[in-house]
Amino acid sequence: MLIPIQVDVPMYRWPVANFAIIGVTVFFSLSAMSGAIPLPVVEAMILQNWNPAGVLGHMLLHGGLLHLAGNMLFLWVFGNAVCAKAGNTAYLFIYFGMGAAAAIAHLLFDGAPAIGASGAVNGVMGMFLMLYPLNNITCAYFLVVFFGTFCVSSMWMILLWLSFDLWGAAAGHGSVAYWAHIGGIAAGFALAAVMVSKGSIRMSDTECTLLDYLRGGG
């Protein structure tokens, strides 16, 4: 098992919007799990049958504590950096836009009922891949009784995670919403490329985007 725990991206503003999204998601998820939210409301928030409420509402529901904790950990690690770079106001629209794009991909290519923020989180990871391909991710690994940490460029680690999603989607294994993951990361990658190209996201002279890297600037 590989778990990201830190990225080496300097942040020059507080990622307040990401903090808020994590807080709201945890609140709604735990409320739904505890039965504090009426069942008809929860059912309306599930992504299924192109229901409008589910396109965004599914991001606020999770299937258990591990599901919630995993998504929020990834959102904390990658979302803080992306939020700090894009700006808090823009990030709110970006995050929920990535979730909607992931939901549409899931409905088009899978269609099974789905909950969880993983599509939106993968959208944030797609943006991170475009903005910070050479920045290191510190990952913890667990192999039965062996554990430790290592660092690797985000480009290779995120592409590794994407390869698992592509394999899972092709094989049709399990109950994981692979197409939501793929749709989210593709949307985030494309949006970041456009925002950098248009100057909506400004990189410093010492930062190397994936576009820069591919052009030989890394």
C-alpha positions in Angstrom: 0.0 0.0 0.0 1.3 3.5 -1.0 0.0 6.5 0.9 1.1 10.1 -0.1 1.9 12.1 3.0 3.6 15.3 1.8 4.5 17.3 -1.4 7.5 19.6 -1.6 5.5 22.6 -3.0 6.0 26.0 -1.4 2.7 27.7 -0.7 2.4 31.5 -0.6 -1.2 31.8 0.5 -3.4 29.8 2.9 -5.5 27.2 1.1 -8.6 28.1 3.0 -11.0 26.9 0.4 -9.5 23.4 0.5 -9.8 23.4 4.3 -13.4 24.3 4.0 -14.2 21.6 1.4 -12.6 19.0 3.6 -14.5 20.2 6.6 -17.9 20.2 4.8 -17.2 16.8 3.2 -16.3 15.2 6.6 -19.4 16.8 8.2 -21.9 15.6 5.5 -20.3 12.1 5.3 -20.3 11.5 9.0 -23.8 12.9 9.3 -25.1 10.5 6.6 -23.3 7.6 8.2 -24.8 8.3 11.5 -28.3 8.7 10.2 -28.5 12.4 11.0 -29.4 13.2 7.4 -32.8 11.7 6.3 -32.5 8.7 4.1 -34.5 10.3 1.2 -32.0 13.2 1.1 -29.0 10.8 1.1 -30.6 8.8 -1.7 -31.1 11.9 -3.7 -27.4 12.8 -3.4 -26.2 9.4 -4.8 -24.9 9.6 -8.4 -27.3 7.6 -10.5 -29.6 7.9 -13.5 -28.3 11.4 -14.4 -30.0 12.9 -11.3 -28.9 16.6 -11.0 -28.5 16.5 -7.2 -26.3 13.4 -7.5 -23.8 15.1 -9.9 -22.5 17.2 -7.1 -24.0 15.6 -4.0 -22.2 12.3 -4.4 -18.9 14.1 -3.5 -20.2 14.7 0.0 -21.0 11.0 0.8 -18.7 8.1 1.5 -19.1 4.4 2.1 -17.2 4.2 5.4 -14.5 5.8 7.5 -11.6 4.4 5.5 -13.2 5.6 2.2 -13.6 9.1 3.7 -10.2 9.2 5.3 -8.4 8.0 2.1 -10.1 10.7 -0.1 -9.5 13.4 2.5 -5.8 12.5 2.9 -5.3 12.7 -0.9 -7.2 16.0 -1.0 -5.2 17.4 1.8 -1.8 16.5 0.2 -2.6 17.6 -3.3 -5.4 20.1 -2.8 -3.6 22.4 -0.5 -0.9 23.0 -3.1 -3.3 23.4 -6.0 -5.6 25.7 -4.0 -2.7 27.9 -2.9 -1.6 28.3 -6.6 -5.0 28.8 -8.2 -6.5 31.0 -5.4 -9.3 30.2 -3.0 -12.2 31.6 -5.0 -11.2 29.9 -8.2 -10.5 26.7 -6.4 -14.1 26.3 -5.2 -15.3 26.3 -8.8 -12.4 24.1 -9.9 -13.1 21.4 -7.3 -16.8 21.1 -7.9 -16.3 21.4 -11.7 -13.8 18.5 -11.5 -16.3 16.5 -9.5 -19.0 17.2 -12.1 -16.7 16.2 -15.0 -15.8 13.0 -13.2 -19.5 12.2 -12.6 -20.3 12.7 -16.2 -17.5 10.3 -17.2 -18.8 7.8 -14.8 -22.4 8.0 -16.0 -21.2 7.7 -19.6 -19.0 4.7 -19.3 -20.2 2.9 -16.2 -23.5 4.1 -14.8 -23.6 2.2 -11.6 -24.7 4.2 -8.5 -21.7 5.9 -7.0 -20.7 8.0 -4.0 -17.4 9.6 -2.9 -15.1 12.5 -3.7 -12.5 10.5 -5.5 -13.4 11.8 -8.9 -13.0 15.4 -7.8 -9.8 14.5 -5.9 -8.4 12.9 -9.0 -9.2 16.1 -10.8 -7.1 18.0 -8.3 -4.3 15.4 -8.8 -4.5 15.9 -12.6 -4.0 19.6 -12.0 -1.1 18.9 -9.7 0.5 16.7 -12.4 0.4 19.5 -14.9 1.6 22.2 -12.5 4.2 20.2 -10.5 5.4 17.1 -12.4 9.0 17.2 -11.0 8.1 18.1 -7.4 8.6 15.2 -5.1 5.9 13.4 -3.3 6.8 11.7 0.0 4.9 8.4 0.2 4.6 5.9 3.1 4.5 2.3 2.2 3.2 -0.7 4.0 4.1 -4.3 3.1 2.7 -6.6 5.8 5.2 -5.9 8.6 7.5 -3.7 6.5 7.0 0.0 6.4 8.9 3.2 5.5 8.9 6.3 3.3 10.4 7.3 0.0 10.3 10.3 -2.3 9.5 10.2 -6.0 8.6 12.8 -8.7 4.9 13.4 -8.8 4.8 12.7 -12.5 5.8 9.0 -12.0 3.6 8.4 -9.0 0.4 10.0 -10.4 0.9 8.2 -13.7 1.3 4.9 -11.8 -2.0 5.5 -9.9 -3.6 6.4 -13.3 -2.3 3.2 -14.8 -4.1 1.2 -12.1 -7.4 3.1 -12.9 -7.0 2.4 -16.6 -6.3 -1.3 -15.9 -9.3 -1.5 -13.6 -11.6 0.2 -16.1 -10.5 -2.1 -18.9 -10.9 -5.2 -16.7 -14.1 -4.1 -15.1 -12.9 -5.2 -11.6 -14.5 -4.4 -8.3 -16.9 -1.7 -7.3 -14.4 1.2 -7.7 -15.6 4.1 -9.9 -12.6 3.9 -12.2 -14.1 6.0 -14.9 -14.8 8.8 -12.5 -11.1 8.7 -11.5 -10.0 8.8 -15.2 -12.5 11.5 -16.1 -11.5 13.6 -13.1 -7.7 13.4 -13.7 -8.2 14.1 -17.5 -10.4 17.2 -16.8 -8.0 18.5 -14.1 -5.0 18.0 -16.4 -6.6 19.8 -19.3 -7.9 22.6 -17.2 -4.5 23.3 -15.6 -2.9 23.3 -19.1 -5.5 25.9 -20.3 -5.1 28.0 -17.2 -1.4 28.1 -17.4 -1.4 28.9 -21.1 -3.9 31.7 -20.6 -2.1 33.1 -17.6 -4.9 32.4 -15.2 -2.4 30.4 -13.1 1.0 32.0 -13.0 4.1 30.0 -12.3 7.3 31.4 -11.0 10.6 31.3 -12.9 11.8 28.4 -10.8 8.7 26.2 -11.4 8.5 23.8 -14.3 5.1 22.7 -15.5 4.6 19.5 -17.5 4.3 21.7 -20.6 7.7 23.2 -19.9 9.1 19.7 -19.3 7.8 18.3 -22.5 9.3 21.3 -24.4 12.7 20.5 -22.8 12.6 23.2 -20.2 12.9 20.9 -17.2 
